[in-house]
Amino acid sequence: MVCFGNMFIRMPHPKTKEMIQKDQEHLDKEIERLRSQLKVKVNRLFEAQGKPELKGFNLNPLNQDELKALKVILKG
C-alpha cells in the first residue's frame, strides 16, 4: 500500500521501490542544487556587508564510501 495525498493505493513492491528510489534521487539533486545556491547567496551577502568570505563554507559532506573508509581507519 502506498499513500498518495489522502489515498492509499495497492501497488507491486518492485514498482513501489523503484518509484521511491526515483523520488529520492530527485530530492537529493534538488537539495544539492539549493545548497550550492545558498553558498553563493551567503557569499554575496557577506560581500555586501563588507565582511570576509566564510572559511570552510565550501566543504562537502562525505559520501558513503568515504564514510565507510573513515570508520575502518578509526577502528584501527
N, CA, C and O atoms as a GROMACS GRO file, in nm:
protein
  304
    1MET      N    1   0.085  -0.118   0.000
    1MET     CA    2   0.000   0.000   0.000
    1MET      C    3   0.089   0.124   0.000
    1MET      O    4   0.186   0.132   0.076
    2VAL      N    5   0.055   0.220  -0.086
    2VAL     CA    6   0.129   0.345  -0.099
    2VAL      C    7   0.031   0.459  -0.078
    2VAL      O    8  -0.080   0.457  -0.131
    3CYS      N    9   0.072   0.559  -0.003
    3CYS     CA   10  -0.013   0.674   0.023
    3CYS      C   11   0.018   0.784  -0.078
    3CYS      O   12   0.132   0.831  -0.085
    4PHE      N   13  -0.081   0.826  -0.155
    4PHE     CA   14  -0.072   0.939  -0.248
    4PHE      C   15  -0.170   1.045  -0.198
    4PHE      O   16  -0.291   1.032  -0.217
    5GLY      N   17  -0.117   1.149  -0.135
    5GLY     CA   18  -0.205   1.252  -0.078
    5GLY      C   19  -0.284   1.192   0.036
    5GLY      O   20  -0.227   1.155   0.138
    6ASN      N   21  -0.416   1.181   0.019
    6ASN     CA   22  -0.500   1.121   0.123
    6ASN      C   23  -0.561   0.989   0.078
    6ASN      O   24  -0.663   0.945   0.132
    7MET      N   25  -0.499   0.925  -0.023
    7MET     CA   26  -0.546   0.796  -0.074
    7MET      C   27  -0.438   0.690  -0.058
    7MET      O   28  -0.319   0.719  -0.072
    8PHE      N   29  -0.480   0.570  -0.030
    8PHE     CA   30  -0.389   0.456  -0.028
    8PHE      C   31  -0.416   0.371  -0.151
    8PHE      O   32  -0.531   0.338  -0.180
    9ILE      N   33  -0.309   0.337  -0.223
    9ILE     CA   34  -0.323   0.258  -0.346
    9ILE      C   35  -0.234   0.134  -0.333
    9ILE      O   36  -0.119   0.144  -0.289
   10ARG      N   37  -0.287   0.020  -0.371
   10ARG     CA   38  -0.209  -0.104  -0.369
   10ARG      C   39  -0.125  -0.111  -0.496
   10ARG      O   40  -0.177  -0.103  -0.607
   11MET      N   41   0.008  -0.126  -0.477
   11MET     CA   42   0.100  -0.135  -0.590
   11MET      C   43   0.196  -0.248  -0.564
   11MET      O   44   0.221  -0.283  -0.449
   12PRO      N   45   0.252  -0.307  -0.671
   12PRO     CA   46   0.351  -0.414  -0.652
   12PRO      C   47   0.476  -0.357  -0.584
   12PRO      O   48   0.514  -0.243  -0.607
   13HIS      N   49   0.538  -0.440  -0.502
   13HIS     CA   50   0.655  -0.399  -0.424
   13HIS      C   51   0.769  -0.346  -0.511
   13HIS      O   52   0.822  -0.240  -0.481
   14PRO      N   53   0.808  -0.416  -0.619
   14PRO     CA   54   0.920  -0.364  -0.701
   14PRO      C   55   0.890  -0.227  -0.763
   14PRO      O   56   0.978  -0.141  -0.768
   15LYS      N   57   0.768  -0.208  -0.809
   15LYS     CA   58   0.730  -0.080  -0.869
   15LYS      C   59   0.733   0.031  -0.764
   15LYS      O   60   0.779   0.142  -0.792
   16THR      N   61   0.685   0.002  -0.645
   16THR     CA   62   0.685   0.099  -0.536
   16THR      C   63   0.827   0.136  -0.497
   16THR      O   64   0.858   0.254  -0.477
   17LYS      N   65   0.914   0.036  -0.487
   17LYS     CA   66   1.053   0.060  -0.450
   17LYS      C   67   1.122   0.146  -0.556
   17LYS      O   68   1.195   0.239  -0.521
   18GLU      N   69   1.099   0.116  -0.682
   18GLU     CA   70   1.158   0.194  -0.791
   18GLU      C   71   1.109   0.340  -0.787
   18GLU      O   72   1.188   0.432  -0.805
   19MET      N   73   0.980   0.358  -0.762
   19MET     CA   74   0.922   0.492  -0.755
   19MET      C   75   0.983   0.572  -0.640
   19MET      O   76   1.015   0.690  -0.657
   20ILE      N   77   0.999   0.509  -0.524
   20ILE     CA   78   1.057   0.576  -0.408
   20ILE      C   79   1.203   0.611  -0.434
   20ILE      O   80   1.249   0.719  -0.395
   21GLN      N   81   1.278   0.522  -0.498
   21GLN     CA   82   1.418   0.549  -0.529
   21GLN      C   83   1.431   0.666  -0.626
   21GLN      O   84   1.520   0.750  -0.609
   22LYS      N   85   1.345   0.674  -0.727
   22LYS     CA   86   1.348   0.785  -0.822
   22LYS      C   87   1.315   0.916  -0.751
   22LYS      O   88   1.379   1.019  -0.776
   23ASP      N   89   1.216   0.912  -0.663
   23ASP     CA   90   1.181   1.032  -0.587
   23ASP      C   91   1.297   1.077  -0.500
   23ASP      O   92   1.325   1.196  -0.492
   24GLN      N   93   1.366   0.982  -0.436
   24GLN     CA   94   1.478   1.015  -0.350
   24GLN      C   95   1.594   1.075  -0.431
   24GLN      O   96   1.657   1.171  -0.386
   25GLU      N   97   1.620   1.020  -0.549
   25GLU     CA   98   1.724   1.076  -0.636
   25GLU      C   99   1.691   1.219  -0.676
   25GLU      O  100   1.777   1.306  -0.675
   26HIS      N  101   1.565   1.242  -0.710
   26HIS     CA  102   1.520   1.377  -0.747
   26HIS      C  103   1.538   1.472  -0.628
   26HIS      O  104   1.586   1.584  -0.645
   27LEU      N  105   1.499   1.428  -0.510
   27LEU     CA  106   1.512   1.512  -0.391
   27LEU      C  107   1.658   1.541  -0.360
   27LEU      O  108   1.692   1.654  -0.323
   28ASP      N  109   1.745   1.442  -0.373
   28ASP     CA  110   1.888   1.462  -0.348
   28ASP      C  111   1.946   1.566  -0.444
   28ASP      O  112   2.025   1.652  -0.402
   29LYS      N  113   1.908   1.560  -0.572
   29LYS     CA  114   1.956   1.658  -0.670
   29LYS      C  115   1.906   1.798  -0.635
   29LYS      O  116   1.981   1.895  -0.644
   30GLU      N  117   1.781   1.807  -0.596
   30GLU     CA  118   1.723   1.937  -0.561
   30GLU      C  119   1.790   1.995  -0.436
   30GLU      O  120   1.816   2.115  -0.430
   31ILE      N  121   1.817   1.911  -0.338
   31ILE     CA  122   1.886   1.956  -0.217
   31ILE      C  123   2.025   2.007  -0.251
   31ILE      O  124   2.066   2.112  -0.201
   32GLU      N  125   2.098   1.934  -0.334
   32GLU     CA  126   2.232   1.976  -0.374
   32GLU      C  127   2.229   2.108  -0.450
   32GLU      O  128   2.315   2.194  -0.430
   33ARG      N  129   2.130   2.125  -0.538
   33ARG     CA  130   2.116   2.250  -0.612
   33ARG      C  131   2.091   2.367  -0.518
   33ARG      O  132   2.151   2.473  -0.531
   34LEU      N  133   2.002   2.347  -0.422
   34LEU     CA  134   1.971   2.452  -0.326
   34LEU      C  135   2.091   2.484  -0.237
   34LEU      O  136   2.115   2.601  -0.205
   35ARG      N  137   2.164   2.383  -0.196
   35ARG     CA  138   2.284   2.405  -0.114
   35ARG      C  139   2.387   2.488  -0.190
   35ARG      O  140   2.448   2.579  -0.134
   36SER      N  141   2.408   2.456  -0.317
   36SER     CA  142   2.507   2.530  -0.395
   36SER      C  143   2.462   2.675  -0.415
   36SER      O  144   2.545   2.766  -0.413
   37GLN      N  145   2.334   2.698  -0.435
   37GLN     CA  146   2.283   2.834  -0.447
   37GLN      C  147   2.297   2.910  -0.315
   37GLN      O  148   2.325   3.030  -0.315
   38LEU      N  149   2.278   2.842  -0.205
   38LEU     CA  150   2.288   2.906  -0.074
   38LEU      C  151   2.428   2.958  -0.050
   38LEU      O  152   2.446   3.068   0.003
   39LYS      N  153   2.529   2.881  -0.089
   39LYS     CA  154   2.668   2.922  -0.070
   39LYS      C  155   2.695   3.052  -0.145
   39LYS      O  156   2.760   3.142  -0.092
   40VAL      N  157   2.647   3.062  -0.267
   40VAL     CA  158   2.667   3.182  -0.348
   40VAL      C  159   2.596   3.301  -0.284
   40VAL      O  160   2.652   3.410  -0.275
   41LYS      N  161   2.474   3.279  -0.238
   41LYS     CA  162   2.396   3.388  -0.179
   41LYS      C  163   2.458   3.437  -0.048
   41LYS      O  164   2.461   3.557  -0.022
   42VAL      N  165   2.508   3.345   0.034
   42VAL     CA  166   2.572   3.384   0.159
   42VAL      C  167   2.698   3.463   0.131
   42VAL      O  168   2.726   3.562   0.199
   43ASN      N  169   2.776   3.420   0.033
   43ASN     CA  170   2.898   3.494  -0.002
   43ASN      C  171   2.865   3.635  -0.052
   43ASN      O  172   2.935   3.730  -0.019
   44ARG      N  173   2.758   3.648  -0.132
   44ARG     CA  174   2.718   3.780  -0.179
   44ARG      C  175   2.673   3.868  -0.062
   44ARG      O  176   2.705   3.987  -0.059
   45LEU      N  177   2.601   3.809   0.032
   45LEU     CA  178   2.556   3.884   0.149
   45LEU      C  179   2.675   3.934   0.231
   45LEU      O  180   2.679   4.050   0.271
   46PHE      N  181   2.771   3.846   0.255
   46PHE     CA  182   2.890   3.886   0.331
   46PHE      C  183   2.968   3.994   0.257
   46PHE      O  184   3.019   4.087   0.319
   47GLU      N  185   2.976   3.981   0.125
   47GLU     CA  186   3.046   4.081   0.044
   47GLU      C  187   2.976   4.216   0.055
   47GLU      O  188   3.042   4.320   0.067
   48ALA      N  189   2.843   4.216   0.050
   48ALA     CA  190   2.766   4.340   0.060
   48ALA      C  191   2.781   4.404   0.198
   48ALA      O  192   2.777   4.527   0.211
   49GLN      N  193   2.800   4.322   0.302
   49GLN     CA  194   2.818   4.373   0.437
   49GLN      C  195   2.963   4.412   0.466
   49GLN      O  196   2.993   4.465   0.572
   50GLY      N  197   3.051   4.386   0.370
   50GLY     CA  198   3.191   4.419   0.389
   50GLY      C  199   3.266   4.322   0.479
   50GLY      O  200   3.372   4.354   0.531
   51LYS      N  201   3.210   4.204   0.496
   51LYS     CA  202   3.274   4.102   0.579
   51LYS      C  203   3.356   4.008   0.491
   51LYS      O  204   3.326   3.992   0.373
   52PRO      N  205   3.457   3.946   0.548
   52PRO     CA  206   3.536   3.850   0.469
   52PRO      C  207   3.454   3.723   0.442
   52PRO      O  208   3.360   3.690   0.514
   53GLU      N  209   3.493   3.652   0.336
   53GLU     CA  210   3.425   3.527   0.300
   53GLU      C  211   3.442   3.425   0.412
   53GLU      O  212   3.547   3.418   0.475
   54LEU      N  213   3.339   3.346   0.435
   54LEU     CA  214   3.346   3.244   0.540
   54LEU      C  215   3.450   3.138   0.506
   54LEU      O  216   3.456   3.093   0.391
   55LYS      N  217   3.528   3.100   0.601
   55LYS     CA  218   3.628   2.994   0.581
   55LYS      C  219   3.560   2.858   0.605
   55LYS      O  220   3.484   2.843   0.700
   56GLY      N  221   3.588   2.762   0.520
   56GLY     CA  222   3.534   2.628   0.536
   56GLY      C  223   3.390   2.614   0.493
   56GLY      O  224   3.329   2.508   0.512
   57PHE      N  225   3.334   2.718   0.435
   57PHE     CA  226   3.193   2.714   0.395
   57PHE      C  227   3.173   2.630   0.269
   57PHE      O  228   3.061   2.585   0.243
   58ASN      N  229   3.276   2.609   0.191
   58ASN     CA  230   3.266   2.532   0.067
   58ASN      C  231   3.296   2.384   0.087
   58ASN      O  232   3.325   2.314  -0.010
   59LEU      N  233   3.290   2.337   0.210
   59LEU     CA  234   3.313   2.196   0.238
   59LEU      C  235   3.196   2.113   0.188
   59LEU      O  236   3.083   2.161   0.184
   60ASN      N  237   3.222   1.989   0.151
   60ASN     CA  238   3.118   1.897   0.108
   60ASN      C  239   3.110   1.781   0.207
   60ASN      O  240   3.212   1.742   0.263
   61PRO      N  241   2.991   1.727   0.229
   61PRO     CA  242   2.980   1.613   0.320
   61PRO      C  243   3.047   1.489   0.260
   61PRO      O  244   3.063   1.479   0.138
   62LEU      N  245   3.085   1.397   0.346
   62LEU     CA  246   3.146   1.272   0.299
   62LEU      C  247   3.039   1.187   0.232
   62LEU      O  248   2.924   1.184   0.275
   63ASN      N  249   3.078   1.117   0.126
   63ASN     CA  250   2.984   1.024   0.064
   63ASN      C  251   2.991   0.890   0.141
   63ASN      O  252   3.070   0.876   0.234
   64GLN      N  253   2.910   0.795   0.102
   64GLN     CA  254   2.902   0.667   0.174
   64GLN      C  255   3.036   0.593   0.177
   64GLN      O  256   3.074   0.541   0.282
   65ASP      N  257   3.106   0.590   0.064
   65ASP     CA  258   3.234   0.519   0.057
   65ASP      C  259   3.338   0.585   0.147
   65ASP      O  260   3.413   0.516   0.217
   66GLU      N  261   3.344   0.718   0.145
   66GLU     CA  262   3.439   0.790   0.229
   66GLU      C  263   3.408   0.769   0.377
   66GLU      O  264   3.499   0.755   0.459
   67LEU      N  265   3.280   0.768   0.410
   67LEU     CA  266   3.240   0.747   0.549
   67LEU      C  267   3.278   0.607   0.597
   67LEU      O  268   3.326   0.591   0.709
   68LYS      N  269   3.258   0.507   0.513
   68LYS     CA  270   3.296   0.370   0.549
   68LYS      C  271   3.447   0.360   0.569
   68LYS      O  272   3.493   0.296   0.664
   69ALA      N  273   3.524   0.422   0.479
   69ALA     CA  274   3.670   0.419   0.491
   69ALA      C  275   3.715   0.487   0.619
   69ALA      O  276   3.807   0.440   0.686
   70LEU      N  277   3.652   0.596   0.654
   70LEU     CA  278   3.687   0.668   0.776
   70LEU      C  279   3.658   0.582   0.899
   70LEU      O  280   3.737   0.581   0.993
   71LYS      N  281   3.545   0.512   0.898
   71LYS     CA  282   3.511   0.425   1.011
   71LYS      C  283   3.612   0.313   1.026
   71LYS      O  284   3.649   0.278   1.139
   72VAL      N  285   3.659   0.257   0.915
   72VAL     CA  286   3.760   0.150   0.918
   72VAL      C  287   3.889   0.204   0.977
   72VAL      O  288   3.951   0.138   1.059
   73ILE      N  289   3.930   0.324   0.936
   73ILE     CA  290   4.052   0.383   0.987
   73ILE      C  291   4.041   0.411   1.136
   73ILE      O  292   4.135   0.385   1.211
   74LEU      N  293   3.927   0.462   1.181
   74LEU     CA  294   3.911   0.495   1.322
   74LEU      C  295   3.906   0.371   1.411
   74LEU      O  296   3.947   0.376   1.527
   75LYS      N  297   3.854   0.260   1.357
   75LYS     CA  298   3.851   0.136   1.435
   75LYS      C  299   3.991   0.080   1.454
   75LYS      O  300   4.017   0.007   1.549
   76GLY      N  301   4.082   0.115   1.363
   76GLY     CA  302   4.222   0.079   1.375
   76GLY      C  303   4.252  -0.056   1.332
   76GLY      O  304   4.367  -0.099   1.337
   0.00000   0.00000   0.00000
